[in-house]
Amino acid sequence: TTPGVTTKPIKLISGNSPFCETFFDNVVVPKHQIVGELNRGWDVAKYLLGHEREMISGMGGDGGTASLGGGFKDALGDEPILRAQLAMFDVESLAFRAHSERFMDEWKTGKAHPAYSNLMKYIGTELNKKRHELVMAAGGSDYLEWESKRSNEGKRARDWLRTKANSIEGGTSEVMLNVVAKRILDMPGA
């Protein structure tokens, strides 16, 4: 409600618009609304980004192939390559969940590396994209149907397209890997 603050919805490829651009035109923030210390806004922004990245990474922990719906594996019949990909996805999903639990334990005790949320965000979003790619591969062209009752108005296709934004929001996958290389792996020149 502050004068000079306006927003414009961003329509995604999925057709949804859960985000917006925010514009600040000659905005004056009263002193009682300042968060943190004056001229230290980037510290607050980094802290909030860390929490956002942790939240986004949680999409990767939504479960293995069980989260894809009952009877999913049985419906594949004799599709050995896709069945093998689903098995690998289950392994990766279990490993990510175990890794997430360890990260949360370290975070609660103050032992987690401050840049670790970048790694979790990267792994979680890539796992979420893989989950939806497997769904689309299993459904074939039927799952590309966009507008019908049968496809629930293209829910599977829209959900799959929505995952592409996961690797952008909260910092792109490329930025996450760069932060991991520099701050966690301590790679010079990264």
N, C-alpha and C positions, 0 to 999 in steps of 0.2 A: 504493500500500500504506500510505500515511500515514493514521493514524486520523482519522476525520471526513470523508474524501474518499469520496463515493459518486457513481455515475453512473447515468443512466436513458436507455435508447435512445430516439431520436426516430424514429418511423416516418414516412416521407415518402409523398406521394401516389402515388409510383411503386411503393410496396410494399416498397421497400428501407429499410434502417436503417443507413446508414453513419456517422451522427452520434449524439452523445449530449449530454445536459445533464450538467454536472458541478456537484456541490454541495459546498460547504466549510462544515462545521459545527464551529466551535471548533477549527479546524486550527492546529496549531503547527508552523511550518517551522523546522528547525534552521538555525543560521547557515551551516553548511557547504553548505547546499542553496540559498542565496539566489543568484539570477541577477542580475548587475549590481549596482548600488548600492542600499543600503537606502533605502526610500521613493522609488525611481525606477522602479518597476515599469511605469508607463505608457510610459516610453521603450523598455523591452524589448518591451512589447506592440505598440507602433507599428512597431517594427522587424520583428517577427514577422508582423504583419498585412501589411506591405509585401511580404514574401516570399510569403505566402499569396496575395495578390492577383496577384502575378506568375505564380504557378503556375496559378491559376484562369484568368487571361487566356490561357494557352496553349491552352485548349480552343477558342478561336477560330481558332487557327492550324493546326487539324487538316487543312487542305487545302480546296480548292474542291469543285466538284461531283464531282471524281474520287474524293473520300473517301466519296461517297454510294453507291458500288458500281458495278461494271462494267455497261455498257449502260444506265445510268440515263436518260441523255438520249434514247437511241434508243427506250426504252419509252414515252416521252411522246407519240410520234407527232406529231399536229398540234395540240398544246396550246400555241399561240403565247404566251399570257400567262405560263404556267408556265415555258416555255423562256426567255422574256425575263428572268423573275425569277432563273432559274438562272444566266444569263449575268451579270446584275448581281451575284449572289452571288460568282461567280468573280472579278469585278473587285474587290469589297470584300475578299475573302479574300486576293488577291495584295497589295493595298494594306496590309492589316493585317500580313501577313508581312514586307513591306519595312519597315514602321514598327516592328515588333518587333525586327528586326535592328538598326535604328538605335538604338532604345532600349537594347538590350543592349550595343552598342558604347559608348554614352554612360555607361551604368551601370558598365561595367568600368573606365572611365577616370575615374570619379568626377564626370562632367559632367552626369549626369541630374538633373533636378529631383526633390527628395525625394518629391513628391506624384505623380509621373508614373505610379507603379504603379496609382494610382486610375483614371487615364484608360485604361491598358492593360486593367485588369480590366473596366471598363465595356464597352469596345469588344469585347473578347474574348468576354465572356458574351453580349452581344447578338448577335454573329455566330454563336456556337454555337446559340443559340435559333433564329435564322433558318435555319440549316442543317437542324435537326430539323423545323422547321415546313414547309420545302420537301419534306422526305421524306414527311411526313404528308399534305401536299396532293397529292403525286404518287400516293400509295397509296390515297387515298380511304378509304372505309369499311372496306376490307379491312385497313388498317393499324391500325384501332381495335380489332381482335380482341384480346382480353385473355388468354385461357387456351386454348391449343391447340398441338399439335405444329406445325401449319402456320405459326403466327405465332411459333414459338419462345417460347411462353409470353408473348406480347405484348411481345417485346423492343423493337420500334420504338416502340410506344405508351409503354412504361415509360421508354425513353431520352428520348423527347420530354418526358414529364412531369418527368423528372429535371432537364432543363435549366432548369426554372422555379426550382429551388433555386439555380442559378448566380447569379441576380440578387439573391439574399439573402445567401448565404454569403460570408464575407470582407468584408461591408459591402454594404448594399443599393445598387442602381443609383442610387437617389435620393441616398444619402449620397455615392457616388462623384462624381456630378455636382456636388453642393454643394462638395465638396473641390476639384474641378477649377475651379469658378467662383471660389472664394475664394483658393486658393493658387497656381494656375497662371495663370488669367486676371486675377487681382487685381480682381475685380468687387466694388465696395462694396455692402454690404447683402445679399450673396448668402448 
